[in-house]
C-alpha cells in the first residue's frame, strides 16, 4: 500500500480523496493554485504545495508542476479526481514514465474511450449496444446530408472529442444539417482542438442511464447498478438518483452484466462509467467516462462501499474487496448539485461565503469544501457542493431531500439551492416520469431567462 499520495485536483473531490486516504492511514499532498491557498482541501491534507497562478492551464493542468510536486514531497501515486487531468492519456503516460502510479485506468483505455468514435467501435466489439450512427467520422457536409437522409431525421452531430454538451448539435430536418454540421465542427475545434464529427440517430424521449463499473486490472470486474442522470440543463447534470426509477431488476442485471463483462475483457482497472440513452426498454451506448463521476456518492450510498478507497486499493495492486454477489442494493439515494450561480440564467456567482451550515441527520451527506468566510474564486467550475440523501425507498429519499434542503444555508453568494424545492413539488419528479429534455422545458416555462 502507498505511504503518500498526491491529489491533482481541488474543491470537494480533493477533500473527498483526503478523507478516504486518511481512513486508510495514507498521507496526502494537496496541490493548489495561488487562488486556492485558503481552500479546505489544502487545510485538511497532510502537506500542500503551490503549483502556479489561478489559471488552470498554469496550475491544475500543468503536468510538469504536478510531477515536480510529487518529486518534492515523495508522493508515490496521484489521484486525479474528476475533470482537469483525470482523462488525459498523455498525463497518465508521463506519470508512469516517472515511476509513479496513476490511480485510475491505463493510458490506452483512456485514449480509446476519450475518442467517441474509437469508444463506439470498441464497445460494439465487446457486445455493448450502441446508438445507430455513422461508421466513423464524417468528412464533409455532403456525406453528412447523405447519412441524415438514409438514417432518417432527427439526427445529432457530435464532435468526436466533445464533452460537457460542447460540440453536439441536433438536426431536426435536412434543412438543419448544414448549420448543425459546421457548428459542431467549430465547437470541437475551439474546445478540444479536433474538428472531426460523427452522426447518430437522435432519440426523442430518452433517459440518461449510466452503469457504474469497477475492475481490478487482472480480468475481474463488477457493476454497481445504474444511476439515472436524466435531469440536465445544457447537457450538464443537475439531479441524479440510484437506482433508476424506471429500470427493472431484470434490465439492471442484463445491462450490468454486459458492462462488467466488457471491462473485464479489456483488463480495465479502477472506476468507470458506461453511459447510455435508454428509450422504450432499450439501451444505447453513448460514451464511457474513465474516472470517478461527480455523482458517485449515490452509488456508494445504496451499496455501502467507498469507491475512492477501492480505487486506491486496486492501484496499489490489491484485489477488489467485494465481488458481484456482495453487491446488493439497499434503498434509494439522490444527489443534487449545488452551484454558485444566479437564477434564472445560471450565471456564475463567485464571492465570499458569509454563513454556511450543512444539513445533517439520518441518511444525509454533504460533500462540500465550503466554510464560513471562504471566498469562492472566479476561475473554476461553479460547483460548490453536493447534497446526497439515502432512504429505505424513493419516497423516503425524496422526503429526506426536501427536509435537508430546508436546513442547508449558503449565504453571501447566489446559489441554485432554490431550484430543488421547486422541482420536488412537480408530479413528474415525484413519480420519476421525466427524460433528458424535461428539465430544460420546465426551466423555459418556470424560470424564463
C-alpha angles and dihedrals in degrees: 000000000000122000095203136012131190120223111217096199145060143227126028096344092054089050089048091057092046090056095049092048093048091055088053093050093248121140117232136213118205119204119203145173121238087260090060099048091118096040120133095240088056091051094047101046121089091239136010135197131189112234103182151308125319098276109098092222089062097041125014092026095043105109095188090052093051094046090048090051089056092050093048095048100034094239111168100199141025127223109200100194109201129311121015107058098346094110100030108121092192090057091051091052092049090049090054092045088059092053092252128130122243110212097223142043128329123275090248093055092047091048094049096046094040091068109066094210095051089042091054092048091049093048093049089053089050093053098254113145113245137197111262109257150125120322100245128322124347110233102198147003096262090056090047091053091049092051091047092052093047094046096041126237142309099058133160125227112212134188108237091226095038130126143158091042094301118131095020120120130168122221107200092182139009089266090063096053099087094054094042093048097049095041094050090049092048093049091047091052096045097043103033106016091243124098097186113124138184134196132235136178109268112232111214105209108016130148122225107240122175129190119216111221132182130191136184097214090244099088097277123114142159137193124227100205126259141300124212108222098166097126100090139150115208089345091305115124117240107167126024132182140182132241099028111249094228102038115103123218089248092053090046093053093046100048091037091056091048090054098043091047090050096053092041090057092056094044091242115189127210133355123341138162126217109203126208142179108229121202132159094350096311130112121214120189115233106166147330123235110210096204145053112299126231088238097051093116093075089058091047090051098054095041100036095231135129107228094188091053089049091050090055093046097053092042087058090054098258125137121256111272093225139043130212091263090056092058108090121159115244115192129310133299134195132191127195122192116230112207131185092238135130117239139254095028097032093231115170114266112192119175146109121318107228095182134009127181122172119211119242143179134098114342097004125124127175117195106194141128094212125123136167109287096016115142114219106221119228095226103079145046114309095232107121102165149356121221112204126185131185128198140168089258140357097274090053091048091051092049091047091050092052091050094046093049089055089056097046114102124187110164130176098047135048115257140181092248094110090059095070103057087051091052093047090058091060117100092220090059093044090051097039092236100138137112137197093282097048100087097048091050091048091049091051090055099039108027105033110194 
